[in-house]
């Protein structure tokens, strides 16, 4: 009997179906258009990257990295790692060592054969050498009497040492990969990998695509969700005095924020609210000094805090400010505020961002509690909320992250960017009644009689070429049935082609909304429909 298992999309993932996907396309297309006018080019990134990239960039202590990543083994790391770590611990027993060496060799060979370690010349040599050493060791300790001697035999000891070092040479990096939980780290990785600091600076790039986080699914929060983001990266030239470019950096921040706001306005997103903050500079004293003060203040009220916040006093005290717990709100309001502790440079930067936003006519609200969850932010942070989303109302988060590229092994570089939650933008547009993008059928071709088929096919092709949405039924139908079908599909017009029409060259076009009809020759029909269409476009 056939297996009756019903497959369903995994919780937290979902299908996006037509016609809703038209709205998704419009949201993405508008981003391309708007971001393009600001000089951004598209970057397409891998969906999975080394886990370590996210751990380093986003931070080990963040929820995203510590709890929410979908990580998987990319290669034979575990097996090889396991057996070769035993090699390192058993040097004083040649017999046991040889046994572990056999295990390591077997793991390495099988990983090689099944393509789970890279087929590089170095790996090939290492696996071969390991085989040779094993053979010599095995022969050296072949019987018990030899074993005693082997313990002291310098040649055997040499072989053991050599086996250890060759085993460590087998390159199985990166061991773990993760589905990307965000894309800023990837953009920075790509910037470094492709030497983009050599390009004219800054480099401005945007991306769109799915991200993955093992969060608790709810409305507006999914495990596979979609982001549209942009980043501006600028290499810091040697000897550049970064205190001299604060005004310029602030202008870049303001332009990036302006761009998102212009984009949201273009989409017609409603109830858009921009919150901004400065969280200082981790390498300068202001952030560190503030975090110390915050920690001390939190210690004093520790007993009144919830479990999450208690834990965060140690791991990530800034995140306490994010808390939505009702009982913690009055406590948080009395905590020290970063704005009062910014160093002169950070304060100057923040004041300039605000001035620049005002110059650009971008309305903002200052929110001293806006710290954002990721470790890499410094100075400017911002978040945008929109209407119709309930508790998950943030549609965009962003900030400045000078130093992140360097942290990932690249040159000193400044960065600012944001990520928009596309799922939530769509939800908000739908809530506001702006989600209906369905473009129904334009023309249903009701043809009858074998002799009309060639004409019907030609008419369909010409109309489609002119951009109309056309349905050509594969089999002839009685006119009544054809018109019923056209109605069901929501077609605007039915093109009626019977043998009379084909013979006379005068085709009948029926407007389905009011039942009126007119006669047109082939060219006249196209002209008529084009006229109607451009009128519709104008509206
Ligand atoms: P983040 O990368 O955490 O700064 O998030 C940026 C934006 O992505 C948020 O403001 C949300 O709009 C969206 N977002 C983050 N996580 C999710 C999720 N699990 N489901 C849907 N949207 C999300």
Boltz pocket constraint, residues with backbone or C-beta under 6 A from the ligand:
constraints:
  - pocket:
      binder: B
      contacts: [[A, 181], [A, 182], [A, 213], [A, 215], [A, 220], [A, 221], [A, 222], [A, 223], [A, 224], [A, 225], [A, 226], [A, 227], [A, 384], [A, 394], [A, 395], [A, 396], [A, 397], [A, 398], [A, 419], [A, 420], [A, 421], [A, 422], [A, 423], [A, 424]]
      max_distance: 6.0
